[in-house]
Each structure stands twice: as C-alpha cells, then as structure tokens.
Amino acid sequence: LCLLQVMFGKHFLARVLCLILLPLALYTAMFAVHFTVLNKSGPGGGFFSSAFQSQLIGNNLHNVSVPEHLAYGSVVTMKNLRMAGGYLHSHWHLYPEGIGARQQQVTAYLHKDLNNLWIIKKHDSDTADLSNPSSPVEFVRHGDIVRLEHKETSRNLHSHQHEAPLTRKHFQVTGYGINGTGDSNDFWRIEVVGRKAGKLIKVLRSQVRLTHVATGCILGSSGKTLPKWGWEQVEVTCTPYLKETPNSLWNFEDHINPKLPNISLDVLKPSFAEILLESHMVMIRGNSGLKPKDNEVTSKPWHWPINYQGLRFSGVNETDYRVYLLGNPVIWWLNLVTIGLYLLMAVSTAVTLKRGVQLTSELKGEVKLSRVVLCGGGQITLGWLLHYLPFFMMGRVLYFHHYFPAMLFSSMLTGITWDTLLKFCAGFWSASTTARKVYGGGFLALVLLIMY
C-alpha cells in the first residue's frame, strides 16, 4: 500500500509539473518576451489604461513628468476605464434635431486629440486668477464639486433629463454655456474609489467617478458607437443607475499645470502581473465586443460542419474581384458522415466487448482495433467537441475559420475511423494478399476522392 501511495504521489507531481506548471511558465514567458520586444506605441494604444501606455516608447506618456496631484486650473484629459471607452471629448458639432437638446456633442474618442482637453474649475467661481503665477495652488479633493470646461470650445460639461442618443433611460451629456458661463447643471461631484473625503486626487492612479449634482446620475461611457452625425465616436451618457462598473470610472491622464512640481511617471509603473492581467482583459473584452462590418459574411456554428457557407475576404460589389474561402466538400461531408459512423462503431464495439463476443483474430492482435476505436477515437472526438461546442455559447460575431481547429480533430477522427473499418473488413479474408488488396483499394479510393 505504501509503495502504491509513493507511486501515486510521483505520478501526480509529474502531471502537475509537466501539464500545469511548465505550460503556465512557458505561456507567461511568451508574454514577457512579447512585452519586451513589442514595446512601442501604436494605433491600438487607446484600448489600454494610461499606466500601461506610459511604458510604450513613442507614447506621449512615456518618460514624461507631470504634476502628481490635481489642482484647480489644471488642464487634463480623462480616460474611461472601460476597454475602448475612450477619452472624454467634445467638438463644435451639435446633436441633430430630435436627439435630446440641440447642444454641443460630448463623446468618447479613442485617439489623442486637442479636443480631449478640459480645464478643472471651481463650481462657484471663474478661477481665472488661477493662471496667475503668484496665486496660491488649491488642490482638488475627493468630494469637491467642480466644473469641467472644454478647452477648445469654452463650454462646460453638462447634463440634464433629456434621454441619451442611444442608451434608453440614461441622460444626455452635452457641452453648454458661453466662455465657461453656464448653469447649475454644469456641476459635478468628483469622488475617488476607496478614498475618504478630503484626500488628494492622483494622476493616472486614482479611479474617479463624476456624479451630476442636479440629477444624481454618474458620467460614463456606454461603449456604443454613434452614427455618422456623431463621427462614429463612442456615446457618453449620465446613468441614473449607481452600480460601479468600469463604464462609470475615469482616470486623469494628461495633466498640465505650470505651478505644480512634476514627478516622473516611472513611479506609477505597473507591475508585470498587472500588465499581463490587463492585456488579457482587453483581449477578452475586445473579442466579445466584435461586431460585423457592412456587407460582411458571418456564419453560425451549425453552418460549419455541413460546409453551408464560406467566408468572403474581398469584393463588396458584383464587379469586384473576390477571394472566397470554402471547405473542400468531399473532406467536409466525409468528416460529417464519419462522425455518425464512428459513434455507431464505438457503441457496437463497446457492446461487443461487454458481452464477451468472440472477436476475429485481427481484433485480437497486439494493437487491438477495439482499443484504437474506443481510446484513440474517443480522445479525438473529445478534442473536436471541446473546440466546437463553446462557439454555441458565444455572443460575438463568428466566422467560418473559427471551425478550423475543430476541423483538424474531425479529420483525424475520419482517418482513424476509416483505417479501422478497412482493417476490420480486410480481416474477413484469410488470404493476406486479398486482405491487403481490400485495405489498399479502400485507402486509394478515399485519397482519389479527396484529390478529385
């Protein structure tokens, strides 16, 4: 018994080491190499957090120094914590007729832009004197009521009880006022997650929410893309639902205030574990949020095994050249038929072995065909199911090529099934020459059919 326990322990540790820890170490090491080699900023940088972007060469946050704590009069950009939530943004264009109040649009924009800049002001004063170098610095604190003035258009961040453009039961967010002069609907309470009243607000690291004083709603990015009148930017709303999600949380990224001392963003550098976790969250959210483009051919999982519809890679109009991906019908349909044939063979073999029926000499050989069918074929079938069934639960857009990993397993199952079936049939002939002809003829017929 003791020897059995020792043997079991060795086998268990070997599997943990070789099948869990080693693959996990290799997977993590690949990402370490990835982050080291691909260390430059690109067009997808806006999908990641400000702290992540500060590590990318070429990004405007890389190797820069900014004031650490927010103060009144500071010029800032605000980034939504939702993946692809974008920067708080406004421009001169107004909401069209019939879309809430016809006031200046406020959106979220994924790219760096001068229209992402906002000035933090006190709610009850102009704070024009804050630009005076001799005036004292007054820091923004958790719980303060502030006004955000759009730097390019001098209109205030504003909300009211008009419905948002796309999201029902959310309030519209606009730019309102002239030269910073608006009304009480421009007042927002700034709150830091996990902080007590009176605490200072840090650039990059502090996660803040802006609560509209008049209505009690919270500023957020819905993640929905506006129509062409909104330049296909992301909708910003004020949600009356107070549930704390990344959609309603923001951080301050750019921070300009000549009266404050700067600190290097290296002190805010995220750890490798944080970068690894964030990159996976971005991949998961980005993958689940994919939507089909205009004239794009998508498909459903049940289409794939029957080769119902392929995938068009080019050519929107009838006159365009086209590249169209479609499965080889012989292979696809042969695989489909073989799945049913394999199940029939597996059930028959299992019942035969259970009842102790006398098998042919071929099945009693050193490598039993029954074991190949039940064990080898069973593992391949499990691989096919694991690579195919999860797609039925996915809400994202799906394409024909998503079936290809499962298709490899299906093709291997076809090879095992027909090889076993031909050997079984050949076993009924006592003459070895005839048996070889039966097996070889069947094999050749399959290959010629696939080539055809």
N, C-alpha and C positions, 0 to 999 in steps of 0.2 A: 504494500500500500504506500509506504514511504517513497519507494522508487517511482511509483506512478505519479505521486504528487510532485516530486522533483522534475520528472519528465514533463508533466503538465505545465509547471511553472516556467520551464525553459522554452517550451513551445509558445506559451502566452507572451513572454517577454520578447521572444524573437519576432512575433507578429506585431506587437506594439511598436517595437523599434523599426522594423523594416516596412510595415504597412501604414503606420500613422506618423511616427516622429520623423523618420527620414524623408517621406514625401512632403510633410509640412515644412521641414527645414529647407528642402530644395525649392519649394514654392515661394517661401519667404525670401530666400536668397535671390531668386529671379527678380523679385520686385526691388530688392536692394540694388541690384545691378541696373534695373530699369530707371530708378530714381537718380542713380549716379550718372548714367550715360545720357538720358533724356532730361537734361537739366535746364533747358531753355524755354522761354515763354512762347506761346503760340496762340492761335485764334480761339482755342478751347479753354484758355485760362480763366475766363469769366465763370466757368462752371464750378470752379474750386473756391475755397474760402480765401480770405485775404492773407491769413497766416501762411497757407500753402503757397500762394502766389509770390510771397516775399522771398521764397527760396529759389525762384526761377530767374535765370540770367536773362536780361532783356526786359523784364517786367519793371514797371515804374515803382514797384515796392522793393525791388532788390537792392540791397546795400544802400538804403537811404536812411536818413534820420528825420524823424518827425516828433512834434510835441507829444508827450505821453498822455496827458490828461486834457479833456475837452474844456474849453473856456468860451464865454460869450464873445461873439465877434469872430470866432474861428470859421474858416471855410472848409467844408468837409464833403466827402461822398459817403453815402450809406449803401451797404450791400446786404441784400436779403439772404438769410441763412438757408433758405430753400434751394436745393440744387436747381440751377438755371432760373433762379428767382430774379437775378439781375440787380443793377444799381438803380436807386431811386432817381427818376429822370423826369424832366419836363421840357417843353418846347413851345414855340409861339402858336402852334396849331390848336384850334378849339375842338371840343367834342361836337359832332354833327347834330343837326336838328333831330329831336326825338330821342336823343341819348342823354337823359338827365338834363342838368343845367348846361347851357351853351357857354361853358367856361374853358379855361386853358387845360389841355390834357396833362395828366400825370401818369407816367407809365414806369415800367422797369425795363432797363436796357442792359444787354449782356456785354456790351463793349465799352471801353474807356471813351469818354466824351466830355466836352466842356459843359454840356447841358446836364451833367450829373452833379454839378457843384451847388451846394446850399450853404447859406450863412445862418449860424445859430444866434438867435436874438432873444432877449427877454420878452415875455408876453405883454408886459405893461409899459415898455419904453422902446424908443427907436434904437438905442445903443449905438448911435452914430459916433459918440465920443470914444468908443472902444478902439477905434482906429488910431486915436491919438497916442503916440508912444509914451507920453507921460501919465496917461490914465492907468489906474490900478487894474491888475488882472483879476477877473472874477470867474471862478471855475463853475462849470455846470455840475450839478449834483443829482444823485438819484432822488426822484420825486419832484424835481423842479418842473414848472410849467413854462414851456418855451414856444417860440415861433420859428419856423424854418422858412427863410426867404430864398427863393430861387435866384442864383447869382446873375444869370444871363437875362432874365425877364423881369426881375424885381417883383414877382408875385409870390404870395405866401401859400404854403401847403395848407389845404383847406378841405373840409368835408362837411356834408350835410345829409339830410334824409332822402335825397334822390337816390334811386336804385342804381347800382353799378352797371356798366355796359353789358357784361356777360354773366356775372355771378348773381343769381337771384338772392334776395334778402340781404345782400351786402350793400353798403352805402358807397356812393360815388366819391372819388377823391379828385380834386381839381387844383389848379393854380388860380388864386383870386387876389384882387386888390391892385392898387397902383402905387408903384415905388415903395412897396412894403407896407402900405396902409390898407388894412382890410377890416375884418370884424371879429367877433368873439369865436367864430367857427374856425379861426386860424390857430387856436390854442391847443397845444398837445402836452400831456404829462409824460416825461421821459423816465422810464423805470429800467433798472438793471436787474437781470435774473439773478436771484440769490444774494442780492445786496440789501443792506439796511439803509434807511433814509439818511441822506446827507453824505453818502460816500461818493468819491470822485468817479468819473467815467473814463475808462482807458480806451485808447485807440486799439483797433484790431481785436483785442481780447474780450472786452465787455460785450455781452449779448443784451441788447436793449429792445424794449417794445415801446411804441408810442401810442398812448391812449388819448383819444379825442375827448377833450374836456366836456364839450356840449352834449354829445350823444353817448359817450362811454364806449364807443367802438374802438377797435385796435387796427392800426395800419398794417397791411400785409400785401403779399404778392400771391395772387391766385394760381399762377403758373399757366393761365390760359392765354393764348395768342390772340391779340386784337386783329380785326380785319384791316384792309388796306388803308382805311381812314386813320387808323392808329399806327401806321407804318409797320404793322406786324410785330410790334413790341409786346411785352407782357403786361397783362392787366394788373393794376394796383387798385385795391379796394380797402374799405374800412369795415371790418367784420364785427357784428354785434355779439358773435359767439366768442367767449373769453378763453376757449381751450388753447393751451400753449403749444404751438407747433412751430417748426422752422419757417413756415409761411409768414408768421407774425413776428418773427425775431429778426433783428438787424445788427450789424456791427459797423463802426466807423472805420473807413479805410484810409483815404487821403485826409490829411489834416494840415491846414496851413494857418499859422498864427505867429507872426514875426516877434511877438512879445514873449513867447514861451521858449524855454530851452528845449533842444532836440535830444532824443535818445535814438540809438541805433535799433533797428527792427530785429537785429540778431538776438536781442534779449527776449523777444517774443517767439523765437524759433520753435516750431512744433517738433515733437519727438518723432522718431521713425514709426513707432506704433500708431501715433495719431495720423501721420501721413498715409500709412498703409490702410487704416480703417476708413479714412475719408475717401481715398481713391476707390475703394470697393463700394462705399455708399453711393458715390457719384455714378459708378458703372451700373449698379443695380437700379437706381432711380432713373438714370438716362435710358437704360434698356427697357424698363417697364413703361416709360412715357413716350416711346416712339409712336408716331402717327404716320399713316400712309400719305405720300405726296400725291399731287394731282396726276391723274392718268396712270397711277402705279398699279401693277398687277400684284395683289396679295392673294393669300390662299388660307385654307383651314386644314387642320391636321388630318382630317379624314380624306382630303384630296390626295395626300402624298402617296400612300401605298398603292393606290389604283392608277397613279400617273394621270390624274384627271386634268391638271393644269400646270403649265410650266411657269417660267419667270422671264419677263422681257427686260433686257438690260438697256435697250436703246430704241429710239423710234417712237415718237408720240403720234405723229401724223401718218396717214396711209402712204405718203410718198417717201417717207424716211427709210433709210436702211435699218434693218433690225438685227439684233443679236438675241436669240431666244434659247433659253435653257430648258430642255425637256429630257426626261429619262428614257433610256433605251426600253421600248415597250416589251421586248422579249424578256429582258432581265427583270424588269419591274413586275410584270404579270406572272412570270415564272416564280419569283420570290413570294408573291401573294398566294399563288396556288400551293406552293411548298409549305407555307405556314400551316395551312389546313392539313396537308399531307403529313407533316411532322407530328402534329397533335394526334392524328389518327394512329400513326406508327408508335408514338410514345405510349399512348393508352393501351394499344394492343400488346406491346412488349411488356409493359408493367403487369398487365393482367395475366399474360402467359407465364411470366416468371413466378408470379404469386401462386398460380395454380399448379406449378411444377410440371408443366407440359414438357415432354421430351423435345429438345431443340435439335436442329441439324448440326452436323459436325462443324460446319463453317461458324455457327454461332458459339460453339464450344472451344474455339481456338484460343490462342494465347491472348489476343486482343479481341475480346468479345464485342460483337457489334451491338449487343444489347446495352453494354456499358457506354459505348460511344453515343448511342441514341439518347439514353437517359441522362448521363452525366455531361458529356460534351455538348450535346444538343440543348440540354436544359440550361446550361450556363450561357450559351449563346442566345437562347430565347430570352433569358432574364436580362441580358445586356440590351437586346432590342427593345424590350418593354421599358427599361429604365431610361433609354434615350428617346423614347417616343411618347409615352403616356403623359409626362409632365407638360407637354405643349397643350394638352386639352384644358389645363388649368390656368394658362397664361392669358392675360388680358391685352398684352401688347400686340402690335402688328406682326404677322408671321409670313414667312416666305418659303418657297419650295425648297431652298437649300438647307433649311433647318432640319430636314429629314435625313440629310446625308450621313451623319454619324450612325443613326439607327439603320440606315440602308446598308452600311458595311456589315453590321451584325446579321441583318436579314440575308445578305449574300453569302456570308459564311455558313448560316444555317442551311441555305439551299445546297451548298457544296457538301456538307455533312450528310444531309438527308438523302440526296440522290446517290452519293457514293455508297452509303449504307444499303439503300434499296437495290442498287445494281449488284452489289456483292451478295446480297441475300438471294436475288434471283439467280445469279450465277451458281450459287451453292446447290441448286436443284439438279445440275448436270454433273454427273460423276466424272466425265472426261474433262481433264484440266484444259485441253485445247478448246473445247466448246465453251467452257466457263469463261476463259479469257476472251473469247470472241464476243460473248454476251456482254461482258463488262466493258470491253474496249469499244464495241459497237454503240452501246448506250452513251458512253462518255463522248465519243466522236460526234454523235448526233446532237448532243447538248452544245458542244463547242461550235459546231457548224451553224446551229440555230442562232446562237448568240452573235456569231460573226455576221450572219445574214442581217 
